[in-house]
Amino acid sequence: MDDGSTDDTFARLQAYGSKIKLFRHPNQGAAVSRNCLCRKAMGDVAAFLDADDVWHEDYLKAQHDALSKHSNSIASFTGFVDSNQFSQNSWNSLRPDSSVTIEPMDSIQFFNRYNYLPLQFPPSACCIVRDVLDQMGPTPFPLNFDSVEDYGFMNTLPLFSKPIIRNPLPLVMYRLGPASLSSNRVKVMDLTIRLAELLLRRYEEEAAPGLLQSFREMFPAKRRNYSKYLMGAGRVSDARHQIWISIRENRNLKSMLKSAGLLACSYFPSALQPKWPRQFRHENYQ
């Protein structure tokens, strides 16, 4: 899908002829493009590849082998690195083999890994069984949540209560460029919180008790993190509002005490307050 490119991307892709099916529409963002391609895809497994990511030449074979051996799984991931961490020569010399241990995760394990250990499960390292993708409906990637649509997709997977697997080999590379150097973390966190509020309603209707509990334990921590960025941006009132919601919705005493402590810190004189995270942060490391 050419999502409204303004250079010669479309012409270059046309040179591949019948080897690929090429589509084009005005720029509408990642969610619209992915959803459109999901509806057009014909295979039993769907794989995603964003414009700034690169697959190892054995990526699809490794994913196929993993899903074939773990046929009850609904999705498979591989390891992931960025171009600052891995030299091209080292990456090209990597060869997947049958000795690699594939890690199975149940719904709760995947949910916790995704929400507490960021950057382990990017879409370009994901293959999903087509039947499950179809059950997600016409918009598996939620619309109107630009830059956090992945969050909605990944947090929908646990609701199917099926195993998800991961091959630890780094078979996907993210190419760092000028556009990826920084992001407005307050905006990203605001969208994440709003999407999480919608997801919570769905979890309350569909999730098994243990998974719902995991969501309810995660959400206050997510609000706390958001409040820290709000404090760093000088939006003290908004930060305190998020902390109060975190306290009110909390079902875990330890987490509640963390929120209460954070709230108290927000009233300290500036010189005594923690060093709040900046609004603009390097999105790959911070």
For each residue, the residues with C-beta under 8 A, 3 or more apart:
1: 23 24 25 33 34 36 37
2: 5 9 10 13 22 23 24 25
3: 25 27 28 29 30 32 33
4: 24 25 26 27 28
5: 2 9 10
6:
7:
8: 11 12
9: 2 5 12 13
10: 2 5 13 14 22 24
11: 8 14 15
12: 8 9 15
13: 2 9 10 16 20 22
14: 10 11 17 22
15: 11 12
16: 13 19 20 22
17: 14
18:
19: 16
20: 13 16
21: 40
22: 2 10 13 14 16
23: 1 2 36 37 40
24: 1 2 4 10
25: 1 2 3 4 28 32 33 36
26: 4
27: 3 4
28: 3 4 25 32 33
29: 3 32 33 146 149
30: 3 33 34 50 141 146 149
31: 34 35 139 141 142 143 145 146 149
32: 3 25 28 29 35 36 143
33: 1 3 25 28 29 30 36 37
34: 1 30 31 37 38 48 123 140 141 149
35: 31 32 38 39 138 139 140 141 143
36: 1 23 25 32 33 39 40
37: 1 23 33 34 40 41
38: 34 35 41 46 133 140
39: 35 36 138
40: 21 23 36 37
41: 37 38 46 130
42:
43: 46 130
44: 129 130
45: 63 64 67 127 128 129 130
46: 38 41 43 127 128 130 133
47: 60 63 126 127
48: 34 123 124 126
49: 53 55 124
50: 30 53 122 123 124
51:
52: 174 175 177 179 180
53: 49 50 122 124 172 173 174 175
54: 172 173 174 175
55: 49 59 60 124 171 172
56: 59 62 91 92 94 96 170 171 172 173
57: 92
58: 61 62 95 96 171
59: 55 56 62 63 78 171 172
60: 47 55 63 64
61: 58 64 65 96
62: 56 58 59 65 66 78 96 167 169 171
63: 45 47 59 60 66 67 76 78 127 167
64: 45 60 61 67 68
65: 61 62 68 69 96 98
66: 62 63 69 70 73 76 102 165 167
67: 45 63 64 70 71 73 76 127 129 165
68: 64 65 71
69: 65 66 102
70: 66 67 73 76 102 104 163 165
71: 67 68
72: 162 163
73: 66 67 70 76 104 129 162 163 164 165
74: 128 129 132 157 160 162 163 164
75: 126 127 128 129 132 157 164 165
76: 63 66 67 70 73 126 127 164 165 166 167
77: 120 121 125 126 127 164 165 166 167
78: 59 62 63 125 166 167 168 169 170 171 172
79: 125 166 167 168 169 170 171 172
80: 119 120 121 122 124 125 170 172 173 174
81: 85 86 91 170 172 173 174
82: 85 86 173 174 175 176 284
83: 86 88 173 174 175 176
84: 176
85: 81 82
86: 81 82 83 90 91 170 173
87: 90 91
88: 83 91 92
89: 92 93
90: 86 87 93 94
91: 56 81 86 87 88 94 170 173
92: 56 57 88 89
93: 89 90
94: 56 90 91 169 170 171
95: 58
96: 56 58 61 62 65 100 167 169 171
97: 100
98: 65
99:
100: 96 97 167 168 169
101: 168
102: 66 69 70 165 166 167
103: 165 166 167 168
104: 70 73 163 164 165
105: 109 110 113 163 164 165 166
106: 109 110 163
107: 110 111 157 158 159 160 161 162 164 208 211
108: 111 112 158 210 211 214
109: 105 106 112 113
110: 105 106 107 113 114 157 158 164
111: 107 108 114 115 155 158 211 214 215 218
112: 108 109 115 116 214 218
113: 105 109 110 116 117 120 121
114: 110 111 117 120 121 154 155
115: 111 112 155 218 222
116: 112 113 218
117: 113 114 120
118:
119: 80 122 284
120: 77 80 113 114 117 166
121: 77 80 113 114 125 126 154 166
122: 50 53 80 119 125 126 150 172 174
123: 34 48 50 126 150 153
124: 48 49 50 53 55 80 172 174
125: 77 78 79 80 121 122 171 172
126: 47 48 75 76 77 121 122 123
127: 45 46 47 63 67 75 76 77
128: 45 46 74 75 132 133 157
129: 44 45 67 73 74 75 132 133
130: 41 43 44 45 46 133 134
131: 134 135
132: 74 75 128 129 135 136 157 160 162
133: 38 46 128 129 130 136 140
134: 130 131
135: 131 132 160
136: 132 133 139 140 153 156
137: 140
138: 35 39
139: 31 35 136 142 143
140: 34 35 38 133 136 137 153 156
141: 30 31 34 35 149 150 152 153
142: 31 139 145 149 152 153 195 198
143: 31 32 35 139 149
144:
145: 31 142 148 149 151 152 191 194 195
146: 29 30 31 149 191
147: 183 187 188 191
148: 145 151 152 188 191 192 195
149: 29 30 31 34 141 142 143 145 146 152 153
150: 122 123 141 153 154
151: 145 148 154 155 192 195 196
152: 141 142 145 148 149 155 156 195 198 199
153: 123 136 140 141 142 149 150 156 157
154: 114 121 150 151 157
155: 111 114 115 151 152 158 196 199
156: 136 140 152 153 159 199 202
157: 74 75 107 110 128 132 153 154 160 164
158: 107 108 110 111 155 161 207 211
159: 107 156 202 203 206 207 211
160: 74 107 132 135 157
161: 107 158 208 211
162: 72 73 74 107 132
163: 70 72 73 74 104 105 106
164: 73 74 75 76 77 104 105 107 110 157
165: 66 67 70 73 75 76 77 102 103 104 105
166: 76 77 78 79 102 103 105 120 121
167: 62 63 66 76 77 78 79 96 100 102 103 171
168: 78 79 100 101 103
169: 62 78 79 94 96 100
170: 56 78 79 80 81 86 91 94 173
171: 55 56 58 59 62 78 79 94 96 125 167
172: 53 54 55 56 59 78 79 80 81 122 124 125
173: 53 54 56 80 81 82 83 86 91 170
174: 52 53 54 80 81 82 83 122 124 180 284
175: 52 53 54 82 83
176: 82 83 84 180 181 284
177: 52 180 181
178: 181
179: 52
180: 52 174 176 177 283 284
181: 176 177 178 282
182: 280 281 282 283
183: 147 187 188 280 281 283
184: 187 188 279 280
185: 188 189 229 277 278 279 280 281 283
186: 189 190 229 230 233 235 279
187: 147 183 184 190 191
188: 147 148 183 184 185 191 192 283
189: 185 186 192 193 225 226 229
190: 186 187 193 194 226
191: 145 146 147 148 187 188 194 195
192: 148 151 188 189 195 196 222 226
193: 189 190 196 197 222 223 226 242
194: 145 190 191 197 198
195: 142 145 148 151 152 191 192 198 199
196: 151 155 192 193 199 200 219 222
197: 193 194 200 201
198: 142 152 194 195 201 202
199: 152 155 156 195 196 202 203 215
200: 196 197 203 204 215 216 219
201: 197 198 204 205
202: 156 159 198 199 205 206 207
203: 159 199 200 206 207 211 212 215
204: 200 201 207 212
205: 201 202
206: 159 202 203
207: 158 159 202 203 204 211 212 215
208: 107 161 211 212
209: 212 213
210: 108 213 214
211: 107 108 111 158 159 161 203 207 208 214 215
212: 203 204 207 208 209 215 216
213: 209 210 216 217 251
214: 108 111 112 210 211 217 218
215: 111 199 200 203 207 211 212 218 219
216: 200 212 213 219 220 249 251
217: 213 214 220 221 251 252 255
218: 111 112 115 116 214 215 221 222
219: 196 200 215 216 222 223 246 249
220: 216 217 223 224 246 247 249 250 252 255 256 259
221: 217 218 224 225 246 255 258
222: 115 192 193 196 218 219 225 226
223: 193 219 220 226 227 242 243 245 246 249 259
224: 220 221 227 228 242 243 246 258 259 262
225: 189 221 222 228 229
226: 189 190 192 193 222 223 229 230 242
227: 223 224 230 231 238 239 240 242 243 246 262 266
228: 224 225 231 232 239 262 276 277
229: 185 186 189 225 226 232 233 276 277 279
230: 186 226 227 233 235 236 238 239 242
231: 227 228 234 235 236 239 266 273 276
232: 228 229 276 277 278 279
233: 186 229 230 279
234: 231
235: 186 230 231 238 239
236: 230 231 239 240 266
237: 240 241
238: 227 230 235 241 242
239: 227 228 230 231 235 236 242 243 266
240: 227 236 237 243 244 263 266
241: 237 238 244 245
242: 193 223 224 226 227 230 238 239 245 246
243: 223 224 227 239 240 246 247 259 262 263 266
244: 240 241 247 248 263
245: 223 241 242 248 249
246: 219 220 221 223 224 227 242 243 249 250 255 259
247: 220 243 244 250 256 259 260 263
248: 244 245
249: 216 219 220 223 245 246
250: 220 246 247 255 256 259
251: 213 216 217
252: 217 220 255 256
253: 256 257
254: 257 258
255: 217 220 221 246 250 252 258 259
256: 220 247 250 252 253 259 260
257: 253 254 260 261
258: 221 224 254 255 261 262
259: 220 223 224 243 246 247 250 255 256 262 263
260: 247 256 257 263 264
261: 257 258 264 265
262: 224 227 228 243 258 259 265 266
263: 240 243 244 247 259 260 266 267
264: 260 261 267 268
265: 261 262 268 273 274
266: 227 231 236 239 240 243 262 263 273
267: 263 264
268: 264 265 272 273
269: 272 273
270: 273
271:
272: 268 269
273: 231 265 266 268 269 270 276
274: 265
275:
276: 228 229 231 232 273
277: 185 228 229 232 281 286
278: 185 232 281
279: 184 185 186 229 232 233
280: 182 183 184 185
281: 182 183 185 277 278 286
282: 181 182 285 286
283: 180 182 183 185 188 286
284: 82 119 174 176 180
285: 282
286: 277 281 282 283
